[in-house]
Amino acid sequence: MILYVYLQGGLGNQMFQYAAGVSALKEYPQFTELRLDSSFYQNQERKIIVNGLTGRGYDLDILNIKHNTAEDAPEGATLLQGWFQNLKEFENVVDEIKEQFTFSVEFSEETKNVEEQISNVETPVAIHVRRGDYVTNPTAFAHHGVLDKAYYDRAIKLMESKYPDPHYFVFSEDVEWCMENIKTDKQITFVGSECNDIKDSGHLYLMTKCKNHIIANSSYSWWGAFLGNSEFTIGPERWNREASGSDHMLEEWVKL
């Protein structure tokens, strides 16, 4: 029997959905094959917005996940649909997912240069600042909210109490806001869109290279910390306006 997984949202969301599908495939022996329903993305040309998410495209190929897909699951098929933004949704296949989620693309020279810089730093700390549609899309803003300067100030203070000499790498599509609001007397590098090439995967790749993480209320930076085997992760107490960070983050991650 085939299990279809309904994909929606951007890269981070697709990763959770795929992981939940792999977990279900292992958990329930009646399923022998996993296929990805990509019908959410078929209306790209109309720039649809569903649940506050702008229509995007299939992104898992950057992780070498083959697009074994049906554009739409057939009538009567078993369809797995949801967000699944919790480790509990795939804890039975964690090692398999980490092994599968390896980047299979050639990144730009700018991205490689930042990667080299990270590798030469003793305590690289990734800070992810998610703004974009959280700011410009009223529906997304109403659901997610936007983390403010105060959150990042508290997170930086806590990080520096544990690691006195960090080098921060700030990843965002709004570098101007970050340069005005993310303040520290430690070393800091701002990484913008020039390093977020190939389906917006560059920032995620670079975040996995950092040892510690200050994440946003974003599935994208969740995966950055998780795949990076983060030593110390700080995340928001509220994940969105309806759910707490405890519902989404790992038990050992600190919630602020």
C-alpha positions as CSV (number, residue, x, y, z in Angstrom):
1,M,0.0,0.0,0.0
2,I,1.2,3.5,-0.9
3,L,1.3,6.3,1.7
4,Y,1.0,9.8,0.3
5,V,2.5,12.8,2.1
6,Y,0.9,16.1,1.3
7,L,3.7,18.8,1.0
8,Q,3.0,22.4,1.8
9,G,5.0,25.4,2.7
10,G,8.8,26.0,2.3
11,L,11.8,23.9,2.8
12,G,11.6,23.6,6.6
13,N,8.0,22.5,6.5
14,Q,8.6,20.0,3.7
15,M,11.4,18.5,5.8
16,F,9.0,17.9,8.7
17,Q,6.4,16.5,6.5
18,Y,8.8,14.1,4.7
19,A,10.2,13.0,8.1
20,A,6.7,12.2,9.4
21,G,6.1,10.1,6.3
22,V,9.3,8.1,6.7
23,S,8.3,7.6,10.3
24,A,4.8,6.3,9.4
25,L,6.3,4.1,6.7
26,K,8.4,2.4,9.4
27,E,5.7,2.3,12.0
28,Y,2.9,0.8,10.0
29,P,3.8,-2.3,8.0
30,Q,0.8,-2.1,5.7
31,F,2.6,0.8,3.9
32,T,5.3,-0.3,1.5
33,E,6.0,2.9,-0.4
34,L,6.1,6.6,0.2
35,R,5.1,9.2,-2.4
36,L,4.9,12.9,-2.1
37,D,1.8,14.8,-3.1
38,S,2.9,18.1,-4.6
39,S,-0.5,19.4,-5.7
40,F,-0.1,22.4,-3.3
41,Y,2.5,23.8,-5.7
42,Q,0.6,23.4,-8.9
43,N,-0.9,26.9,-8.6
44,Q,2.5,28.7,-8.4
45,E,1.7,30.9,-11.4
46,R,-1.2,32.4,-9.4
47,K,0.9,33.1,-6.4
48,I,-1.7,31.5,-4.2
49,I,-1.7,32.0,-0.4
50,V,-2.9,29.1,1.7
51,N,-2.9,29.4,5.5
52,G,-0.8,32.5,5.2
53,L,1.9,30.7,3.1
54,T,2.8,32.0,-0.3
55,G,2.9,29.3,-2.9
56,R,6.4,27.9,-3.4
57,G,7.8,24.8,-4.9
58,Y,9.3,21.4,-4.2
59,D,12.5,21.9,-2.3
60,L,13.6,18.6,-1.0
61,D,15.7,17.8,-4.1
62,I,18.5,20.0,-2.5
63,L,18.7,17.3,0.1
64,N,18.9,14.5,-2.5
65,I,15.3,13.4,-1.8
66,K,14.0,12.0,-5.0
67,H,10.8,13.6,-6.3
68,N,8.9,10.3,-6.2
69,T,5.6,12.2,-6.4
70,A,2.1,12.2,-7.6
71,E,0.8,15.7,-8.4
72,D,-2.3,14.7,-6.5
73,A,-3.0,11.6,-4.4
74,P,-5.7,9.5,-6.1
75,E,-9.2,9.3,-4.6
76,G,-9.4,6.8,-1.7
77,A,-5.6,6.9,-1.1
78,T,-4.1,7.2,2.4
79,L,-2.9,10.8,2.7
80,L,-0.7,12.1,5.5
81,Q,-1.4,15.8,5.9
82,G,-0.2,18.2,8.6
83,W,2.8,20.3,9.9
84,F,4.4,17.7,12.2
85,Q,6.8,20.3,13.7
86,N,8.0,18.2,16.6
87,L,10.7,15.6,17.1
88,K,8.1,13.2,18.5
89,E,6.6,12.9,15.0
90,F,9.7,11.1,13.7
91,E,11.8,10.1,16.7
92,N,11.8,6.4,15.6
93,V,13.7,7.4,12.4
94,V,16.0,10.2,13.7
95,D,19.3,8.6,12.5
96,E,17.8,7.8,9.1
97,I,16.5,11.3,8.6
98,K,19.8,12.9,9.6
99,E,21.5,10.6,7.1
100,Q,19.1,11.5,4.3
101,F,19.1,15.2,5.0
102,T,22.5,15.9,3.5
103,F,23.0,18.7,1.0
104,S,23.5,17.5,-2.6
105,V,24.0,20.9,-4.3
106,E,27.0,23.1,-5.2
107,F,26.7,26.3,-3.3
108,S,28.0,29.7,-4.4
109,E,31.5,31.1,-3.7
110,E,30.0,33.5,-1.2
111,T,28.4,30.7,0.7
112,K,31.6,28.7,0.6
113,N,33.5,31.7,1.9
114,V,31.2,32.0,4.9
115,E,31.5,28.3,5.5
116,E,35.2,28.6,5.7
117,Q,35.0,31.5,8.1
118,I,32.7,29.4,10.3
119,S,35.1,26.5,10.3
120,N,37.9,28.8,11.5
121,V,36.0,30.1,14.5
122,E,36.2,28.3,17.9
123,T,32.6,29.2,18.9
124,P,30.4,30.0,15.9
125,V,26.9,30.9,16.9
126,A,24.1,31.0,14.4
127,I,21.4,33.6,14.9
128,H,18.3,33.3,12.6
129,V,16.1,36.3,12.2
130,R,12.9,35.4,10.3
131,R,11.0,38.4,9.0
132,G,9.9,38.4,5.3
133,D,6.3,37.2,5.1
134,Y,6.0,37.3,8.9
135,V,6.1,41.0,8.4
136,T,4.6,41.7,5.0
137,N,1.9,39.1,4.9
138,P,-1.0,40.0,7.3
139,T,-2.2,36.4,7.6
140,A,1.3,35.1,8.4
141,F,1.8,37.9,10.9
142,A,-1.5,37.2,12.6
143,H,-0.5,33.5,13.0
144,H,3.2,33.6,13.7
145,G,4.0,37.0,15.0
146,V,7.5,38.4,14.8
147,L,10.3,38.1,17.3
148,D,11.4,41.5,18.5
149,K,14.8,43.0,19.5
150,A,14.2,42.2,23.1
151,Y,14.2,38.5,22.4
152,Y,17.5,38.6,20.6
153,D,19.0,40.8,23.3
154,R,18.0,38.3,26.0
155,A,19.3,35.3,23.9
156,I,22.6,37.0,23.3
157,K,23.1,37.8,26.9
158,L,22.3,34.2,27.9
159,M,24.6,32.8,25.2
160,E,27.5,35.0,26.3
161,S,27.0,33.9,29.9
162,K,27.8,30.4,28.7
163,Y,30.3,31.2,25.9
164,P,32.3,34.3,26.8
165,D,33.8,34.8,23.3
166,P,31.4,33.7,20.6
167,H,31.4,34.8,16.9
168,Y,27.9,35.4,15.8
169,F,26.7,34.7,12.2
170,V,23.3,36.4,11.7
171,F,21.2,34.8,8.9
172,S,18.3,36.8,7.6
173,E,16.5,38.1,4.5
174,D,16.4,41.5,6.3
175,V,20.0,42.3,7.0
176,E,19.3,46.0,7.4
177,W,16.9,45.3,10.3
178,C,19.5,43.0,11.8
179,M,22.4,45.5,11.6
180,E,20.2,48.1,13.3
181,N,18.9,45.8,16.1
182,I,21.2,42.9,16.8
183,K,23.8,44.4,19.1
184,T,26.9,42.9,20.8
185,D,30.5,43.8,21.4
186,K,31.5,40.3,20.2
187,Q,32.5,39.5,16.7
188,I,29.5,39.4,14.3
189,T,29.0,38.6,10.7
190,F,25.7,39.4,8.9
191,V,24.8,36.9,6.1
192,G,22.2,38.0,3.6
193,S,20.6,36.8,0.4
194,E,23.9,36.6,-1.4
195,C,24.5,33.3,0.6
196,N,20.9,32.0,0.4
197,D,21.2,30.5,-3.1
198,I,19.6,27.4,-4.6
199,K,16.0,27.4,-3.3
200,D,16.9,29.4,-0.2
201,S,18.9,26.6,1.2
202,G,22.3,28.3,1.7
203,H,21.4,29.8,5.1
204,L,20.2,26.4,6.4
205,Y,23.4,24.8,5.2
206,L,25.5,27.4,6.9
207,M,23.5,27.2,10.1
208,T,24.2,23.4,10.4
209,K,27.9,24.3,10.4
210,C,27.6,26.4,13.6
211,K,28.1,24.9,17.1
212,N,25.4,26.9,18.9
213,H,22.1,28.5,17.8
214,I,19.7,31.2,18.5
215,I,16.7,30.3,16.5
216,A,13.5,32.1,15.3
217,N,10.0,30.7,15.5
218,S,10.7,29.0,12.2
219,S,10.9,25.4,11.0
220,Y,13.8,26.5,8.9
221,S,16.1,27.5,11.8
222,W,14.8,24.5,13.8
223,W,16.4,22.2,11.3
224,G,19.5,24.4,11.3
225,A,20.0,23.6,15.0
226,F,18.9,20.0,14.8
227,L,21.0,19.0,11.9
228,G,23.9,21.0,13.2
229,N,23.9,18.8,16.4
230,S,23.8,22.1,18.3
231,E,25.6,22.1,21.7
232,F,23.4,24.9,23.0
233,T,20.2,26.2,21.4
234,I,18.0,29.0,22.5
235,G,14.5,29.4,21.0
236,P,11.3,31.4,21.7
237,E,8.9,30.5,24.5
238,R,6.0,31.2,22.0
239,W,6.3,29.4,18.7
240,N,3.3,31.2,17.3
241,R,0.3,32.9,18.7
242,E,-1.4,29.6,19.4
243,A,1.5,27.2,20.4
244,S,4.3,27.4,22.9
245,G,7.9,26.7,22.2
246,S,7.6,23.6,24.4
247,D,5.3,22.1,21.8
248,H,8.0,22.3,19.1
249,M,11.5,22.5,20.5
250,L,13.7,19.8,21.9
251,E,13.6,19.3,25.7
252,E,17.2,20.4,26.2
253,W,16.8,23.6,24.2
254,V,16.3,26.8,26.3
255,K,13.1,28.7,25.8
256,L,13.1,32.5,26.3
